[in-house]
Amino acid sequence: MGIKSMQLKSEIRVFIVENFLYGQDDGFTDGISFLGKGLIDSTGVLELVSFIEEKYGIAVDDEELVPDNFDSIDKLSLFIAEKLNS
């Protein structure tokens, strides 16, 4: 039984809001670009990877560290779901 998409998005959202938005999620949607909006920098991406690896027990390879996988809650939840189902 896999984690549902909405649950993944909710868990990612909580982490992002608490760690990068200081509890303020006004106007923050699942499709907003982390990098494009300056919400997360390169150090933040590493924190995000650490969270994902610990929370979901998956390994993120260097070649997977691309915006297509990590640039929004939508993209990140799809990436995690694919890793969990592989």
Backbone as XML, in Angstrom:
<?xml version="1.0"?>
<chain id="A" units="angstrom">
  <residue number="1" name="MET">
    <atom name="N" x="0.843" y="-1.178" z="0.000"/>
    <atom name="CA" x="0.000" y="0.000" z="0.000"/>
    <atom name="C" x="0.888" y="1.241" z="0.000"/>
  </residue>
  <residue number="2" name="GLY">
    <atom name="N" x="0.744" y="2.080" z="-0.996"/>
    <atom name="CA" x="1.582" y="3.260" z="-1.108"/>
    <atom name="C" x="0.976" y="4.468" z="-0.412"/>
  </residue>
  <residue number="3" name="ILE">
    <atom name="N" x="1.804" y="5.448" z="-0.235"/>
    <atom name="CA" x="1.344" y="6.702" z="0.351"/>
    <atom name="C" x="0.522" y="7.445" z="-0.696"/>
  </residue>
  <residue number="4" name="LYS">
    <atom name="N" x="-0.593" y="7.964" z="-0.303"/>
    <atom name="CA" x="-1.452" y="8.704" z="-1.225"/>
    <atom name="C" x="-0.840" y="10.052" z="-1.571"/>
  </residue>
  <residue number="5" name="SER">
    <atom name="N" x="-1.118" y="10.513" z="-2.773"/>
    <atom name="CA" x="-0.580" y="11.774" z="-3.274"/>
    <atom name="C" x="-0.891" y="12.945" z="-2.349"/>
  </residue>
  <residue number="6" name="MET">
    <atom name="N" x="-2.107" y="13.022" z="-1.862"/>
    <atom name="CA" x="-2.491" y="14.138" z="-0.989"/>
    <atom name="C" x="-1.708" y="14.109" z="0.317"/>
  </residue>
  <residue number="7" name="GLN">
    <atom name="N" x="-1.446" y="12.914" z="0.831"/>
    <atom name="CA" x="-0.667" y="12.789" z="2.062"/>
    <atom name="C" x="0.769" y="13.244" z="1.821"/>
  </residue>
  <residue number="8" name="LEU">
    <atom name="N" x="1.343" y="12.825" z="0.697"/>
    <atom name="CA" x="2.698" y="13.262" z="0.345"/>
    <atom name="C" x="2.762" y="14.781" z="0.260"/>
  </residue>
  <residue number="9" name="LYS">
    <atom name="N" x="1.832" y="15.359" z="-0.464"/>
    <atom name="CA" x="1.819" y="16.815" z="-0.635"/>
    <atom name="C" x="1.686" y="17.523" z="0.704"/>
  </residue>
  <residue number="10" name="SER">
    <atom name="N" x="0.845" y="17.003" z="1.560"/>
    <atom name="CA" x="0.641" y="17.606" z="2.873"/>
    <atom name="C" x="1.921" y="17.558" z="3.706"/>
  </residue>
  <residue number="11" name="GLU">
    <atom name="N" x="2.597" y="16.421" z="3.712"/>
    <atom name="CA" x="3.837" y="16.273" z="4.483"/>
    <atom name="C" x="4.941" y="17.173" z="3.939"/>
  </residue>
  <residue number="12" name="ILE">
    <atom name="N" x="5.053" y="17.265" z="2.628"/>
    <atom name="CA" x="6.053" y="18.139" z="2.008"/>
    <atom name="C" x="5.735" y="19.596" z="2.330"/>
  </residue>
  <residue number="13" name="ARG">
    <atom name="N" x="4.465" y="19.959" z="2.211"/>
    <atom name="CA" x="4.037" y="21.338" z="2.494"/>
    <atom name="C" x="4.414" y="21.731" z="3.921"/>
  </residue>
  <residue number="14" name="VAL">
    <atom name="N" x="4.131" y="20.867" z="4.887"/>
    <atom name="CA" x="4.456" y="21.169" z="6.287"/>
    <atom name="C" x="5.954" y="21.414" z="6.432"/>
  </residue>
  <residue number="15" name="PHE">
    <atom name="N" x="6.769" y="20.558" z="5.825"/>
    <atom name="CA" x="8.224" y="20.725" z="5.917"/>
    <atom name="C" x="8.667" y="22.047" z="5.296"/>
  </residue>
  <residue number="16" name="ILE">
    <atom name="N" x="8.178" y="22.352" z="4.104"/>
    <atom name="CA" x="8.561" y="23.589" z="3.409"/>
    <atom name="C" x="8.131" y="24.817" z="4.213"/>
  </residue>
  <residue number="17" name="VAL">
    <atom name="N" x="6.898" y="24.829" z="4.655"/>
    <atom name="CA" x="6.378" y="25.992" z="5.392"/>
    <atom name="C" x="7.146" y="26.195" z="6.697"/>
  </residue>
  <residue number="18" name="GLU">
    <atom name="N" x="7.400" y="25.113" z="7.424"/>
    <atom name="CA" x="8.092" y="25.241" z="8.707"/>
    <atom name="C" x="9.564" y="25.605" z="8.553"/>
  </residue>
  <residue number="19" name="ASN">
    <atom name="N" x="10.218" y="25.077" z="7.520"/>
    <atom name="CA" x="11.666" y="25.250" z="7.397"/>
    <atom name="C" x="12.107" y="26.389" z="6.492"/>
  </residue>
  <residue number="20" name="PHE">
    <atom name="N" x="11.271" y="26.786" z="5.546"/>
    <atom name="CA" x="11.695" y="27.807" z="4.588"/>
    <atom name="C" x="10.792" y="29.038" z="4.557"/>
  </residue>
  <residue number="21" name="LEU">
    <atom name="N" x="9.558" y="28.894" z="4.979"/>
    <atom name="CA" x="8.618" y="30.018" z="4.932"/>
    <atom name="C" x="8.278" y="30.540" z="6.327"/>
  </residue>
  <residue number="22" name="TYR">
    <atom name="N" x="8.943" y="29.986" z="7.329"/>
    <atom name="CA" x="8.777" y="30.446" z="8.713"/>
    <atom name="C" x="7.317" y="30.468" z="9.148"/>
  </residue>
  <residue number="23" name="GLY">
    <atom name="N" x="6.582" y="29.436" z="8.731"/>
    <atom name="CA" x="5.195" y="29.286" z="9.136"/>
    <atom name="C" x="4.188" y="30.103" z="8.344"/>
  </residue>
  <residue number="24" name="GLN">
    <atom name="N" x="4.654" y="30.886" z="7.378"/>
    <atom name="CA" x="3.765" y="31.743" z="6.579"/>
    <atom name="C" x="3.550" y="31.115" z="5.202"/>
  </residue>
  <residue number="25" name="ASP">
    <atom name="N" x="2.371" y="30.589" z="4.963"/>
    <atom name="CA" x="2.131" y="29.949" z="3.660"/>
    <atom name="C" x="1.125" y="30.708" z="2.807"/>
  </residue>
  <residue number="26" name="ASP">
    <atom name="N" x="0.936" y="31.983" z="3.078"/>
    <atom name="CA" x="0.008" y="32.803" z="2.293"/>
    <atom name="C" x="0.395" y="32.795" z="0.815"/>
  </residue>
  <residue number="27" name="GLY">
    <atom name="N" x="-0.514" y="32.365" z="-0.042"/>
    <atom name="CA" x="-0.275" y="32.363" z="-1.476"/>
    <atom name="C" x="0.628" y="31.247" z="-1.970"/>
  </residue>
  <residue number="28" name="PHE">
    <atom name="N" x="1.025" y="30.354" z="-1.091"/>
    <atom name="CA" x="1.916" y="29.258" z="-1.470"/>
    <atom name="C" x="1.077" y="28.070" z="-1.924"/>
  </residue>
  <residue number="29" name="THR">
    <atom name="N" x="1.173" y="27.739" z="-3.217"/>
    <atom name="CA" x="0.401" y="26.628" z="-3.772"/>
    <atom name="C" x="1.321" y="25.482" z="-4.154"/>
  </residue>
  <residue number="30" name="ASP">
    <atom name="N" x="0.730" y="24.333" z="-4.437"/>
    <atom name="CA" x="1.514" y="23.139" z="-4.759"/>
    <atom name="C" x="2.309" y="23.267" z="-6.051"/>
  </residue>
  <residue number="31" name="GLY">
    <atom name="N" x="1.917" y="24.174" z="-6.939"/>
    <atom name="CA" x="2.608" y="24.324" z="-8.215"/>
    <atom name="C" x="3.667" y="25.414" z="-8.241"/>
  </residue>
  <residue number="32" name="ILE">
    <atom name="N" x="3.800" y="26.186" z="-7.172"/>
    <atom name="CA" x="4.775" y="27.292" z="-7.147"/>
    <atom name="C" x="6.200" y="26.753" z="-7.181"/>
  </residue>
  <residue number="33" name="SER">
    <atom name="N" x="7.021" y="27.366" z="-8.026"/>
    <atom name="CA" x="8.423" y="26.981" z="-8.172"/>
    <atom name="C" x="9.227" y="27.408" z="-6.952"/>
  </residue>
  <residue number="34" name="PHE">
    <atom name="N" x="9.847" y="26.436" z="-6.282"/>
    <atom name="CA" x="10.705" y="26.743" z="-5.135"/>
    <atom name="C" x="11.870" y="27.633" z="-5.555"/>
  </residue>
  <residue number="35" name="LEU">
    <atom name="N" x="12.509" y="27.256" z="-6.651"/>
    <atom name="CA" x="13.704" y="27.968" z="-7.107"/>
    <atom name="C" x="13.342" y="29.275" z="-7.795"/>
  </residue>
  <residue number="36" name="GLY">
    <atom name="N" x="12.331" y="29.243" z="-8.645"/>
    <atom name="CA" x="11.916" y="30.434" z="-9.382"/>
    <atom name="C" x="11.453" y="31.564" z="-8.480"/>
  </residue>
  <residue number="37" name="LYS">
    <atom name="N" x="10.837" y="31.225" z="-7.366"/>
    <atom name="CA" x="10.355" y="32.228" z="-6.412"/>
    <atom name="C" x="11.387" y="32.531" z="-5.325"/>
  </residue>
  <residue number="38" name="GLY">
    <atom name="N" x="12.542" y="31.863" z="-5.400"/>
    <atom name="CA" x="13.583" y="32.105" z="-4.402"/>
    <atom name="C" x="13.244" y="31.573" z="-3.020"/>
  </residue>
  <residue number="39" name="LEU">
    <atom name="N" x="12.376" y="30.588" z="-2.947"/>
    <atom name="CA" x="11.982" y="30.023" z="-1.659"/>
    <atom name="C" x="13.045" y="29.107" z="-1.079"/>
  </residue>
  <residue number="40" name="ILE">
    <atom name="N" x="13.755" y="28.413" z="-1.966"/>
    <atom name="CA" x="14.769" y="27.454" z="-1.535"/>
    <atom name="C" x="16.021" y="27.665" z="-2.377"/>
  </residue>
  <residue number="41" name="ASP">
    <atom name="N" x="17.172" y="27.737" z="-1.706"/>
    <atom name="CA" x="18.444" y="27.855" z="-2.417"/>
    <atom name="C" x="19.114" y="26.479" z="-2.460"/>
  </residue>
  <residue number="42" name="SER">
    <atom name="N" x="20.362" y="26.429" z="-2.901"/>
    <atom name="CA" x="21.036" y="25.136" z="-3.049"/>
    <atom name="C" x="21.189" y="24.416" z="-1.710"/>
  </residue>
  <residue number="43" name="THR">
    <atom name="N" x="21.439" y="25.154" z="-0.650"/>
    <atom name="CA" x="21.525" y="24.541" z="0.675"/>
    <atom name="C" x="20.161" y="23.994" z="1.085"/>
  </residue>
  <residue number="44" name="GLY">
    <atom name="N" x="19.119" y="24.722" z="0.758"/>
    <atom name="CA" x="17.763" y="24.272" z="1.052"/>
    <atom name="C" x="17.412" y="22.991" z="0.321"/>
  </residue>
  <residue number="45" name="VAL">
    <atom name="N" x="17.899" y="22.856" z="-0.905"/>
    <atom name="CA" x="17.656" y="21.625" z="-1.663"/>
    <atom name="C" x="18.282" y="20.446" z="-0.929"/>
  </residue>
  <residue number="46" name="LEU">
    <atom name="N" x="19.479" y="20.644" z="-0.386"/>
    <atom name="CA" x="20.137" y="19.568" z="0.364"/>
    <atom name="C" x="19.344" y="19.213" z="1.621"/>
  </residue>
  <residue number="47" name="GLU">
    <atom name="N" x="18.789" y="20.208" z="2.292"/>
    <atom name="CA" x="17.934" y="19.952" z="3.458"/>
    <atom name="C" x="16.694" y="19.171" z="3.043"/>
  </residue>
  <residue number="48" name="LEU">
    <atom name="N" x="16.135" y="19.533" z="1.908"/>
    <atom name="CA" x="14.952" y="18.858" z="1.387"/>
    <atom name="C" x="15.264" y="17.400" z="1.051"/>
  </residue>
  <residue number="49" name="VAL">
    <atom name="N" x="16.410" y="17.158" z="0.437"/>
    <atom name="CA" x="16.831" y="15.796" z="0.111"/>
    <atom name="C" x="16.993" y="14.976" z="1.389"/>
  </residue>
  <residue number="50" name="SER">
    <atom name="N" x="17.628" y="15.551" z="2.384"/>
    <atom name="CA" x="17.819" y="14.857" z="3.657"/>
    <atom name="C" x="16.475" y="14.486" z="4.283"/>
  </residue>
  <residue number="51" name="PHE">
    <atom name="N" x="15.537" y="15.421" z="4.265"/>
    <atom name="CA" x="14.190" y="15.165" z="4.781"/>
    <atom name="C" x="13.537" y="13.999" z="4.042"/>
  </residue>
  <residue number="52" name="ILE">
    <atom name="N" x="13.599" y="14.022" z="2.723"/>
    <atom name="CA" x="12.971" y="12.983" z="1.898"/>
    <atom name="C" x="13.590" y="11.619" z="2.177"/>
  </residue>
  <residue number="53" name="GLU">
    <atom name="N" x="14.914" y="11.575" z="2.211"/>
    <atom name="CA" x="15.592" y="10.299" z="2.436"/>
    <atom name="C" x="15.254" y="9.724" z="3.812"/>
  </residue>
  <residue number="54" name="GLU">
    <atom name="N" x="15.215" y="10.577" z="4.825"/>
    <atom name="CA" x="14.900" y="10.108" z="6.176"/>
    <atom name="C" x="13.421" y="9.752" z="6.330"/>
  </residue>
  <residue number="55" name="LYS">
    <atom name="N" x="12.554" y="10.606" z="5.845"/>
    <atom name="CA" x="11.106" y="10.426" z="6.026"/>
    <atom name="C" x="10.568" y="9.217" z="5.260"/>
  </residue>
  <residue number="56" name="TYR">
    <atom name="N" x="11.035" y="9.033" z="4.028"/>
    <atom name="CA" x="10.461" y="8.006" z="3.160"/>
    <atom name="C" x="11.387" y="6.817" z="2.911"/>
  </residue>
  <residue number="57" name="GLY">
    <atom name="N" x="12.599" y="6.857" z="3.463"/>
    <atom name="CA" x="13.510" y="5.727" z="3.325"/>
    <atom name="C" x="13.950" y="5.462" z="1.898"/>
  </residue>
  <residue number="58" name="ILE">
    <atom name="N" x="14.090" y="6.536" z="1.116"/>
    <atom name="CA" x="14.545" y="6.380" z="-0.266"/>
    <atom name="C" x="15.876" y="7.099" z="-0.443"/>
  </residue>
  <residue number="59" name="ALA">
    <atom name="N" x="16.636" y="6.661" z="-1.422"/>
    <atom name="CA" x="17.898" y="7.317" z="-1.754"/>
    <atom name="C" x="17.685" y="8.196" z="-2.978"/>
  </residue>
  <residue number="60" name="VAL">
    <atom name="N" x="18.220" y="9.403" z="-2.913"/>
    <atom name="CA" x="18.137" y="10.325" z="-4.044"/>
    <atom name="C" x="19.520" y="10.399" z="-4.669"/>
  </residue>
  <residue number="61" name="ASP">
    <atom name="N" x="19.618" y="9.974" z="-5.924"/>
    <atom name="CA" x="20.892" y="9.998" z="-6.640"/>
    <atom name="C" x="21.190" y="11.407" z="-7.137"/>
  </residue>
  <residue number="62" name="ASP">
    <atom name="N" x="22.479" y="11.710" z="-7.303"/>
    <atom name="CA" x="22.889" y="13.039" z="-7.760"/>
    <atom name="C" x="22.210" y="13.433" z="-9.068"/>
  </residue>
  <residue number="63" name="GLU">
    <atom name="N" x="22.082" y="12.482" z="-9.996"/>
    <atom name="CA" x="21.481" y="12.805" z="-11.296"/>
    <atom name="C" x="19.978" y="13.076" z="-11.194"/>
  </residue>
  <residue number="64" name="GLU">
    <atom name="N" x="19.387" y="12.765" z="-10.056"/>
    <atom name="CA" x="17.962" y="13.035" z="-9.850"/>
    <atom name="C" x="17.711" y="14.425" z="-9.265"/>
  </residue>
  <residue number="65" name="LEU">
    <atom name="N" x="18.777" y="15.128" z="-8.895"/>
    <atom name="CA" x="18.665" y="16.472" z="-8.315"/>
    <atom name="C" x="18.502" y="17.514" z="-9.409"/>
  </residue>
  <residue number="66" name="VAL">
    <atom name="N" x="17.355" y="17.480" z="-10.049"/>
    <atom name="CA" x="17.048" y="18.406" z="-11.140"/>
    <atom name="C" x="15.706" y="19.082" z="-10.848"/>
  </residue>
  <residue number="67" name="PRO">
    <atom name="N" x="15.490" y="20.276" z="-11.407"/>
    <atom name="CA" x="14.229" y="20.984" z="-11.167"/>
    <atom name="C" x="12.978" y="20.173" z="-11.513"/>
  </residue>
  <residue number="68" name="ASP">
    <atom name="N" x="13.073" y="19.299" z="-12.508"/>
    <atom name="CA" x="11.909" y="18.484" z="-12.867"/>
    <atom name="C" x="11.426" y="17.626" z="-11.694"/>
  </residue>
  <residue number="69" name="ASN">
    <atom name="N" x="12.317" y="17.329" z="-10.761"/>
    <atom name="CA" x="11.954" y="16.511" z="-9.604"/>
    <atom name="C" x="11.727" y="17.321" z="-8.327"/>
  </residue>
  <residue number="70" name="PHE">
    <atom name="N" x="12.378" y="18.478" z="-8.210"/>
    <atom name="CA" x="12.437" y="19.169" z="-6.917"/>
    <atom name="C" x="11.941" y="20.604" z="-6.909"/>
  </residue>
  <residue number="71" name="ASP">
    <atom name="N" x="11.263" y="21.068" z="-7.937"/>
    <atom name="CA" x="10.978" y="22.500" z="-8.016"/>
    <atom name="C" x="9.598" y="22.930" z="-7.532"/>
  </residue>
  <residue number="72" name="SER">
    <atom name="N" x="8.780" y="22.004" z="-7.085"/>
    <atom name="CA" x="7.467" y="22.366" z="-6.534"/>
    <atom name="C" x="6.951" y="21.183" z="-5.723"/>
  </residue>
  <residue number="73" name="ILE">
    <atom name="N" x="5.932" y="21.427" z="-4.951"/>
    <atom name="CA" x="5.316" y="20.332" z="-4.200"/>
    <atom name="C" x="4.750" y="19.304" z="-5.170"/>
  </residue>
  <residue number="74" name="ASP">
    <atom name="N" x="4.116" y="19.755" z="-6.250"/>
    <atom name="CA" x="3.565" y="18.829" z="-7.247"/>
    <atom name="C" x="4.647" y="17.914" z="-7.812"/>
  </residue>
  <residue number="75" name="LYS">
    <atom name="N" x="5.749" y="18.509" z="-8.262"/>
    <atom name="CA" x="6.833" y="17.726" z="-8.872"/>
    <atom name="C" x="7.488" y="16.802" z="-7.855"/>
  </residue>
  <residue number="76" name="LEU">
    <atom name="N" x="7.707" y="17.307" z="-6.663"/>
    <atom name="CA" x="8.370" y="16.521" z="-5.634"/>
    <atom name="C" x="7.519" y="15.339" z="-5.184"/>
  </residue>
  <residue number="77" name="SER">
    <atom name="N" x="6.225" y="15.539" z="-5.058"/>
    <atom name="CA" x="5.358" y="14.430" z="-4.644"/>
    <atom name="C" x="5.315" y="13.335" z="-5.711"/>
  </residue>
  <residue number="78" name="LEU">
    <atom name="N" x="5.323" y="13.720" z="-6.984"/>
    <atom name="CA" x="5.378" y="12.720" z="-8.063"/>
    <atom name="C" x="6.689" y="11.947" z="-8.030"/>
  </residue>
  <residue number="79" name="PHE">
    <atom name="N" x="7.788" y="12.666" z="-7.827"/>
    <atom name="CA" x="9.108" y="12.036" z="-7.753"/>
    <atom name="C" x="9.154" y="11.020" z="-6.609"/>
  </residue>
  <residue number="80" name="ILE">
    <atom name="N" x="8.697" y="11.420" z="-5.430"/>
    <atom name="CA" x="8.720" y="10.523" z="-4.271"/>
    <atom name="C" x="7.835" y="9.308" z="-4.522"/>
  </residue>
  <residue number="81" name="ALA">
    <atom name="N" x="6.647" y="9.519" z="-5.054"/>
    <atom name="CA" x="5.733" y="8.407" z="-5.334"/>
    <atom name="C" x="6.363" y="7.414" z="-6.303"/>
  </residue>
  <residue number="82" name="GLU">
    <atom name="N" x="7.040" y="7.920" z="-7.337"/>
    <atom name="CA" x="7.708" y="7.037" z="-8.300"/>
    <atom name="C" x="8.816" y="6.236" z="-7.626"/>
  </residue>
  <residue number="83" name="LYS">
    <atom name="N" x="9.596" y="6.891" z="-6.763"/>
    <atom name="CA" x="10.684" y="6.197" z="-6.059"/>
    <atom name="C" x="10.128" y="5.126" z="-5.117"/>
  </residue>
  <residue number="84" name="LEU">
    <atom name="N" x="9.044" y="5.439" z="-4.439"/>
    <atom name="CA" x="8.450" y="4.483" z="-3.503"/>
    <atom name="C" x="7.837" y="3.290" z="-4.220"/>
  </residue>
  <residue number="85" name="ASN">
    <atom name="N" x="7.373" y="3.502" z="-5.437"/>
    <atom name="CA" x="6.725" y="2.431" z="-6.197"/>
    <atom name="C" x="7.676" y="1.651" z="-7.092"/>
  </residue>
  <residue number="86" name="SER">
    <atom name="N" x="8.962" y="2.019" z="-7.085"/>
    <atom name="CA" x="9.910" y="1.305" z="-7.964"/>
    <atom name="C" x="10.617" y="0.191" z="-7.229"/>
  </residue>
</chain>
